[in-house]
Amino acid sequence: MFDHPDFDDHEGIHVFSDPKSGLRAIIAVHNTNRGPGAGGTRLWSYADPRDAVTDALRLSKAMSYKNAMAGLDLGGGKAVILRPDVEFDRTALFEAYGRAVEAVGGRYITAEDVGVSPDDMRVIKTQTDFVAGLDDGPAASGDPSPVTAEGVYRGIKVAVHHALGVASLKGIRVAVQGLGHVGYGLCQHLHEAGAQLIVTDINQAVLEKAEAEFGASLVEPSGIQAVEADVYAPCALGGSISKDTLPDIKASIIAGAANNQLASPDMGEACRARGILYVPDYVLNAGGIINVAAEVSGTYDPKWVKSKLDELEVTLKTIFAEAAKQGVSTDSVANEMAKERLNA
Ligand code: NAD
């Protein structure tokens, strides 16, 4: 573990196994300087369990940076559940997982991530109080995805203004990869703002819906990066900006919801060198955790959530201006800012 390339002095890596329910999970707590580690739980089929470890290490660190950049009193944590490859009882699995969260003793607070829903949060809640993203309860914040989508939409507007010098998204071509909870909501905002959508997903039904509802053009998953667009919005899984894909990207802005979009740390500088404005993912996609933080505070205040989204826009403007001034990548400016905030 200590030699793992993604190990970053994480405070704790907790591994859980419950053969009865089929649970195999990793809860990674990266840094609690600002508060308990908070971040979603991902349920995913990993070809190799080592990929799950890598995901937990990288995602939990990104949560520390994300929460710090969003100005939240929360640290960084993230969990992955290895999806059982045989049929399983979902309730039993999430009960066992709830006990695992409880065992970490409040150093980690969970919510939804890919493959996990508010229904699962309700099951977790039967075992632990260290859970948010609930549908009911005094401060329930529900599915964080709509707020994530709103934050990404706002950030795209800021990026378009900075890079293209226009205040409106009318006619701006946005290529969206992944029309899930966040991607589809983002498309709704973009469509209302008059943007032109080019979309892809591995799920044909959702593509047809986007075509009917937004007049979106559909492309194959493998072709999304190469389309003529102003903005490329990765909203599926991480790693979509790599040395293999970057040469194909024609958009002058990369701004999407996916976590860990850069396949390797040098990709931030590679984007800058190609004249692409990369909007650091963990800054842009903080809407969901802002929404969760409102619930964790004990009183859900929609005005506070809006004010945090306003702050997110200001932070992005600062990052773009600093990167331009210093002649460095937006990614390195954001990382330095995040580290300063974590160590403050
Ligand atoms: P989701 O599972 O609802 O949606 C993902 C979508 O991507 C699905 O429709 C899936 O079919 C599609 N997809 C998967 N592989 C694909 C491929 N190769 N090409 C095209 N489409 C593909 O997940 P989500 O909640 O919308 O999250 C999307 C991304 O945003 C994830 O990386 C997640 O970690 C990140 N994120 C989500 C939130 C949130 O509030 N949900 C917050 C911050 C970050």
Residues whose N, C-alpha, C, O or C-beta is under 5 A from the ligand:
A	BS01	NAD	V114 G115 P144 S145 T148 Q177 G178 L179 G180 H181 V182 G183 T200 D201 I202 N203 P221 C235 A236 L237 G238 A257 A258 N259 N285 G288
